[in-house]
């Protein structure tokens, strides 16, 4: 997650959508007063800063009274006011209203079948390459993102723009131009891209059962963005 006072934007990081590469790039252009959250494990070139601070739990308690104890516990024990993969609605609770309303807020989303295949390759590589696709799908732990950029109902997008991963560099170029962020058409980093060696498209990998599993898990994202297999 990045909040830039220098360029007046808020970047909400989603899963398996080149978010780390975008963060590394943006962190090198952000000003000294901007907020850049850490990445774990750290990535060369990424420069986190200003993410720690006191958490005022009142706004979060008002929105979710049943969670009063967890909100108070976070306020007392956590030193990370802002963190990686922080949902937009939580960022909204922790920044001044004029910042939330006046800054350009964006994130990236990706075709869910392609996203799941990328996620599978990452986990398979981390487990020594011996993870069968069926076993991964049976676990049901998928890179679902919609809650990171929607309201609590999951039906209303609360960021200003959701960029499509499928034409990411072109859309980043347009947006960075509007924000006056220097960009030559390349992020110059491809973080976490080393996991996937099989570059076949997902249509050649997933059978009908696999397709339906992903379709069910990502029903909200498919509805929000109109993705098709």
JOBELDA-V134498 format. One record per backbone hydrogen bond with DSSP energy under -0.5 kcal/mol. NH is the residue of the N-H (numbers start at 0). CO is the residue of the C=O. If there is no record, write none. Layout:
NH;CO + NH;CO
This chain:
1;10 + 2;34 + 3;8 + 4;2 + 7;3 + 8;3 + 9;103 + 10;1 + 11;9 + 11;105 + 12;10 + 16;13 + 21;17 + 22;18 + 23;19 + 24;20 + 25;21 + 26;22 + 27;23 + 27;24 + 28;25 + 29;25 + 33;30 + 34;2 + 35;33 + 35;48 + 36;0 + 45;42 + 48;35 + 52;78 + 55;53 + 56;54 + 60;56 + 61;57 + 62;58 + 63;59 + 66;63 + 67;64 + 70;66 + 71;67 + 72;68 + 73;69 + 74;70 + 75;71 + 76;72 + 77;73 + 80;50 + 80;78 + 81;50 + 85;82 + 87;147 + 89;86 + 90;86 + 91;87 + 92;88 + 93;89 + 93;90 + 94;90 + 94;91 + 98;95 + 99;95 + 100;96 + 101;97 + 102;98 + 103;7 + 105;9 + 106;160 + 108;162 + 114;110 + 115;111 + 116;112 + 117;113 + 118;114 + 119;115 + 120;116 + 121;117 + 122;118 + 123;119 + 124;120 + 125;121 + 126;122 + 127;124 + 128;123 + 129;126 + 131;129 + 135;131 + 136;132 + 137;133 + 138;134 + 138;135 + 139;135 + 139;136 + 141;139 + 143;141 + 147;144 + 148;145 + 149;145 + 150;155 + 153;150 + 156;154 + 157;148 + 158;148 + 159;104 + 160;104 + 162;106 + 162;160 + 164;108 + 166;163 + 167;164 + 170;166 + 171;167 + 172;168 + 173;169 + 174;170 + 175;171 + 176;172 + 177;173 + 178;174 + 179;175 + 179;176 + 180;175 + 181;179 + 192;189 + 194;191 + 195;192 + 196;194 + 198;196 + 203;200 + 204;200 + 204;201 + 205;201 + 210;206 + 211;207 + 212;208 + 213;209 + 214;210 + 215;211 + 216;212 + 217;213 + 218;215 + 221;217 + 222;218 + 223;219 + 224;220 + 225;221
